[in-house]
Amino acid sequence: MIFGRVKSLDAILATAEKKSLHRSLGAVQLTLLGVGAIIGTGIFVLTAAAAQKAGPGMMWSFVIAGAVCAVAALCYSELASMVPVSGSAYTYTYSVVGELLAWMVGWALILEYAVAASAVSVGWSGYFMGLVKSLTGFELPTMLQAGPTWSLNGFIPVADFSTGFINVPAIFVALAVTWLLMIGTKESATVNAFLVAIKVAALTMFIILALPVLDREHFAPFAPNGWFGPAGTSGLGIVGAAASIFFAYVGFDAVSTAAEETKNPQRNVPIGLIGSLAICTVFYLLVAAAAIGAMGAQPTALGVQPGTAEFARECAALAAKGSEPLVCSNEALAHVLRSINYTRAGDLIGLAANLALPSVILMMLFGQTRIFFVMARDGLLPEKLATVHPKWKTPHIVTLITGIFVAIAAALLPVGQLADISNSGTLFAFLMVSIAVLALRIKDPKRHRPFRTPLVWVVAPVAAFGCVFLFWNLPIDAKLVLPIWGVVGLVIYFLYGYRRSHVGRGIIEVHEDDPDAPPQPVPPIAE
């Protein structure tokens, strides 16, 4: 029975030791990796989309998203410290509730990591083109700066190419980061540490310049779309904005996927998870308050989703009148500083985003490729994908394949829709982690837990409820993606993974058919 295919924690650890990635990351590097993955899209890019949905009320959106993320992080910390291997929510689910749900979680994580990497690539593109225009006056043709907008005609997606045809800069950055990740984890972490320093410095400069000109009148009306949006809409209001920007917090999940490449993971993984989340939440609130206070953050019209054709037409009409509000900007923070006469500082913010946002793409790709790596190692995907390069010591094949698909999505979809799609997979995975930590407390209460979730019977249910609550407040098209994507995943599982699974074939602790498996002992000759 497929629900009986549970891979024990001991077997998972044995498999990882047999075919593992190189352990090179410490607590500081893990925290920087988390900060690099969290701070980025939510502030540099999605601030404008959140403002269109919630207005100044997006301050509460950041708090709500951060609170749900915090309780989920506590659940992740317990499991990640117990199971210091690649795979994140997929691995934890496999060890507790079985192979079928583990496959569904791993399949959903594609929406979290790969689609999130595409979203940040689109965000980088906006800052890149804004900086180039500010410094040189050069602009690519509109059709090459953005992909089309998409809407649903019934259940059929329909593209509107009036806003763009293909996002060329987004393709470039996605493929460039893919190459960097292929050449080695240590090298990637070193570059990431440098980029995180630039990003934190840029946001600090923004706070110092924008907060002193804060105008309280810009905070009224505080919640123009209310808490849940106007009647008949979905994904709007303060809670709708929280559901969208939630994906900008999920860098802590990428930290947990790096457990197999971490020195002393029982100590360092919880530090990286909780530390990076705490640092980033403070930045989110300060920067959001400064942006709202300096320029205002009112939506173009009530009940209009960002990233839609209607929203694009409204922004175009405002631009024709010489006005570009925060919600219409593709480079929100740089635009705020330029609007208050800090033109060069705005250019510096744009430069920092151009240098730093690739670190977010890097971590999303890092997490995705490690999910694929461990699924292939379990036989649910072709094992060729788990090949580790002899020189670079990275899963180069799956990294390249993932990078190509990320580039395609970045070329053809707007950032807001990508973020919402990403969240549908993210929230499902977090829900399963919340369930898994409780199930494991019942199933294996005596197992050593280097980090124990405090008040687990309160924290885990709150995390589960928070994930369901935010998912329900996503736009309808993003909510539909998860079940459709899930059906596709089930078809692949039953056509390939169910038959090739190592657990299903009785191969648990060692991949005997791997070329690098240890030789079997020769039985003694009977005398």
N, C-alpha and C positions, 0 to 999 in steps of 0.2 A: 504494500500500500504506500502511495506517495506521501501520505501524512505521517507514515512511520519512518520515513527516511530522515532521521535526525543524526547529525554528525556531532559526536561528543566533543567537548572542549579539549579533552586530552588528545583526541585524534587530530583536531584542528592545529593544536600546538605542535604535534609531532610532524604533521605535513609541512608546516611552515619552516620548521628547523631543517627539514630535508631539502626543500627547494625554496630558499629564502632570498630576500633582498638584503643588501649590505646595510648594517646598522651604523649610521654616522651622525644622527641628529640628537642634540641635547635639548634641555628644557628651554634655554634662551632661543635657540633656533626654532623650536616648535612654537613658542609664543609669537615670534616674528612671523612665522608662516601663517599662524592664525590671524594676526593683525593684518598681514598682507592680503589675506583672502577676505576678511570682513570689511575693513575700511576700504572703500573704493566705490563700487557701483551705487550703493545706497545714498552716499553723500555726493559724489562727483556727478552722477548720472541721474539716478532715480528721484532726486529731490524735486525736479520739475514735474515728473509724473505724479508723485505723491501730492504735490501742491494742487494739481488739477483735480485730483480726487477728493482731497480733504481741506484744501486751503491751509491757513495757519494751524488748523487742528492736527496737521501731520505731526506736530510735537507729541501728541498723545499716541499717534500711530507708531512712532519709534519706541515709545514706552511699552505699548502692548506687544509689539513684535519682539522686543528685547526680553520681556517677561516670559513669554512662551519659550523663547530660545534658551533662557537661563535654566528653566526647569528641565527642558530637554537635555541641556548640557550636563546637568547633574546625573541624569540617567546614562548618558553616553560615557561619562567619566568612569562610572562603576564598571560598565562592560568593557570599555577600552583598556582599562588597567588590568582586568582579568584576562582578556584575550588580546595580547599585544601583537596582532597580525594585521595584514592588509585585509580590506573587505568591508570595514565599517558596519553599517546596519545589516548588510547582507550576511556577513559572517555571524553576527550575533543572532540573527533570526534563524540561520541554519542550525545553530547549536541548541536552540530552545524549542522552536515550533515547527521545524522541519524544512525539507527541501523545496516543496512547492511554493510556500510563502516566501522562503528565502530567494527563490528565483524571481518572484514578483517584486520583492524589494530591490534586488539588484537591477532588475529591468526598469523599475521606477527611478532608481538613482541616476540612470542615463538622463532623465529629464532634469534632475537636480544639477549634475555637474556639467555635462556637455552643453545643455541648453543655456545654463548660466554663463559658461565660457563664451558662448555666442553673444549673449546679451552684453557682456562687458566689452567684447570686441566692437560691437556697435557703438557703445558709449565712448570708447577710445576714439573711434572714427570721428564722432562729433567734435571732441576736443581738438583732435589733430587738424581738422579742416578749419575750425575756428581760429586756432593759433596761426596757421599758415595764412589765412585771410588777413588777420590783424597785423602780421609782420610784413607781408609781401603784397597783399591785395589779390593774390592768386586764388581762384576757386575752380574746383573741378566742375564739370557740367552737373546740373542737379540730378540727372538720371544715373550718375556714377557715384553720388554721395550717399544714397540711401536705397533700401529695397522698397518694394511696394507695401501698402497697408492691406490688411486682410480683414474680411468680415464673413459672417456666416449667412448663407442664403438657405434657410432650413438647416440641414446638416452639411451642406456643401460649402467649402471655403472658396471665397471669391477674392481675387486680387485687384487692387486699384493702383495702376501704375502712374497715376498723375503725380504722386509724391516722389517717385524714383523707380529705378529699374534694378540696380545692383550696387551694393556697397563695396566699392573696391578697397578703400583703406581697411575695412574690417577684415577682408580676406587676407590682406598682407600681414596684419598683426597676429591673426590666429595662426597662420602658417609659421611665422617667425618664432612665436613662443613654442610651438610644437617642436621645432628644431632644437631650441634651447633645452627643452625637457628631455629630448632624446639623448643628449650628450652626457647627462649624469645628474643624479639627485644632489650631490654635494655642491656641484657647480651652480645648479639652479638655486639652492638655498642661499648661497653666498651672494648671488646677484639679487635675490629677493630681499635680503637684509639691507642692502644698499638702497633699494627702491622704497622699502618701508620707511627708512629714515627720511627720504625726500618727501614722501607723502605726508608723514606726520608734521614735518616742518612747514609744508605748504598749508595744511589745515590750520596749524597754529597761527601762521601769518594771516590767514583769512579771518580767524576769530578776532585777532588783535585789531585789524583794520575795520571790520564790519560792525562789531558790537558797539563801539562808541557812537555810531550814527543811528542806533536803533530807534525807531519811531513806534511808539505804542499804538498809534492809529492803524498801523499796518496789520495789527492782529485782529482787527474787527472788519467784518464778522469773522469770528473765530472758526466756526464750523459751517461754512455755506452749504455744504451738501449733507449736513447732519452726521449722525453716527453711522448710519447704514445706507446713505444715499436716498435720493428721491424715490417715491413709490414707483414700482415698475422697472427699476434698474437693478443691476447687480455689480458688485465690485467697486462701488463708490462709497464716499463718506470716510470717516476716520477709520473704521474697522476695515473697509475695503482697501484703503491705503496701507494699513498695517499688513494685510494679507499679501500685498504686492511687494513692499519693501522688506518683508521677512527674509527673502532670499539673500539679501545683502548681509545677513547675520550668519549665514551657514558656513562661514569659513572654519568655525570650530569643528564641524564635521570632517572637513578635509584634514584637520589635525589628527583626528582619530584614525583616518585611513593611513596615516604615516606611522602608525604604531610599530609596524614591522621593521621600519627603518630607523627606530629610535633606540638610543642607548638608555638602559634602565627605564623601560616604559612604565613600570608600575608606579614610579614616582613622577616621571616627566610628562606623561600624557595628561593626567588631571591638571597639572600646573599649566600646561599649554592651553588646554581647553578653557578653564575658568579665567585664567589671567588675560588671555586675548579678548574674551568676551567683555570683561569688565573695562578694559582700556578703551575698547571700541565704542561701548555704549556712551561713555562720557563725551567722546568726540562727536558722536551722532547728534546728541542733544544740543551741544554748544554751537556746532556749525549750523544746524537747522534754525536755531533761534536767531543767530546772526543774519542768516540769509533772509528770513521772514522780516525781521526788524529793519533791515537796510533797504529792502526793495518792495516788500509785499509779496504775497503768494496766493492771490485770488484766482480762481479758475476762470477761463474765458467765458464759459456759460455753464449753468447748473445742469447736471445729468449727462455730461458729455465725457466719454472715456478718452484718455490720452492714447495716441497712436492710431486713432481711427481716421477715416477720410474726412468726416465732419470736423474733427478737431484740427486737422491739417488745413482745411479751408478757413476756419476761424482765425488761425494763426497767420495765414497768408493775408487775410483781410486786414488784420491789425498791423502787419508789417508794411502793407501798402500805405497805411496812415502814418508810418514812421514810428510805430510802437512795437516793442518786443517784450512782453511780460515774462516773468520768470518761468511760467509754465510752458512757454513756447520755445525756450532755449535748449539747444543741444549741448551746451557747455555751461550749466547753471551757475556754478560758483564763479567762474571767470566772468560771466555776464553780470553778476551782482557787483563785483568790484569795478568793472568798467562803468556801470551805471552810476556809481558814486564817485566817479572821476579818479579812480586808481587804475588807469589804463595799463600801465606797465606791470603793476601787481597782478592785474587780471591775466596778462600774458604769462607771468610767472606761474600762476595757478594752472593755466593751460599747459605750460611746459611740464609742470610737476605731474599733471594727470597723464600726459603723453608718456612720461617716463614710468609712472607708478602703476597705472591701470594694467599694464601687462603682467605685473606680479599677481593680480587677481586672476587673470586668465590662466597664468601658470599654475596656480593652486587648484583651480577648477579642473584643468586638464590632468594635473597630478592625481587628484582624487578619482577622476573617472577612469584613467588608465589602470590604477591600482585595483579598482573594483573589477574591471575586465580581467586583470591579471589573475586574481584569486578565483574568479568564476571559471576561467579556463583551466586553472590548476585543479579545480574540482571536477573537471570533465563536462561541465554544463555548456561550455563553449569550446570550439576547437583548441586543442592544447598547443597548437603552433603559436597561438596568441600569447602564451605564457613564456615564450622564448626570451631569455635574458641575453643581451648583447655581451659577447666575451670581453670587450674592452670597456664599454660604457657602463656595464652592470645595470642596465635599465631594460624594461620591456619595450623595446624599440618598435616592434611591429604593431602592437596594439596602440602605441602612442601616435604613430603616423596615421593609422586608419582613423582614430578618434579626431585628430587634428583636421583632417580633410573634411569630415562631416561637420565639425564645428564651424569651419570656414564657410561651408555651403549655407548653413542656417543663418550665420551672421550676414551673409550677402543678401538674403532674401526676406528677412523679418525685422520689424521695428523692435526697439529695446524694451518697450513696455509689455508687448505681447510675449516676448521671449521670457521676461522675468516672471510673468504670471504662469506661463507653461512650466517653467522650472519649479515654481512653488508647488504645483500640483503633485509632482513626484517627491519633492522634499518633504512635504507634510505627511504623505503616506509613509515614507521611510521612518520619520521621527515617531509617528504613531506606533509602528511596529517595535521600535526600540523601547518605547515606554511600556509596552505590553511585555516585551522580552525580559526586562529587568525584574518585573514582578513574577513572571513565570519561573525564572531561574531562582529567585528567592525561595519559591515553594519546592521546585524540583531538586535543587542542590543547595540547601541552606548552609551546609558545613564547608563549602568550598571557600578557600582563602580569597578575600576581597581586599586588595591593597587600598582601594578607595570605595567607601560605602556611601551610597546616596542617602543623605539625611532625610528622615521622615518619609521613607520611600513609599509608604502606603498613602501618603498625601501628595507628594511631589509627582510621582509617576502618573496617577490618575489626572492630576491637573494638567500635566504635559499632554496626555492623550486627548483630553477635552479641548485644550487650546489648539491642538493641531486640527481637529475636526472643525472647530469653530472658525478658524481662519480659512480652511479649505472651502467651507460653505460660503464664505464671503468673497471668494475669487470671482472674476467675471465668468459668465456662463460658458464661453468658448474654452477658457482654461480648465474649467471643471470637466468639460466633456473630453478633453485630451486624455486624462488619466484612464478612464475605462476603455477608451478606444485603443490606447497604447497598451493597456493591460491585455486585451484580447489578442493583439498581435504577438505579445510576449508569450502568452499561453500556447499559441500555435507553434511558435519556434521551440518552446520547451518540450512539447509532446512529440514534435517531429525529430528533435535532436537530443536535447538535454536529458530527457527521461531515459532514453536508451543508453546514452554515453556516460551518465553520471557515475563517478567512482564509488559513491556510497551505494547506489543501486546495483553496481557490479561487484560489490564486496571488497573494493579497493579502498581501504580507509586510511591507514597510517603512512603508507609509502606508495608512490606511483611506480609500480613495478615495470610498467611498459615505457617509462621514461628512459632515455639513453643515459642519463646521469644517475639513475638509481643505483644504490649499492648492490654489489653482486650477492646472489643468494648463497647461503652457506652450503658447502658440499657435505652431504651426509657421510658418516664414517662407513668404511667397508666392513661388513660383518665378518667376524673371524670364524 
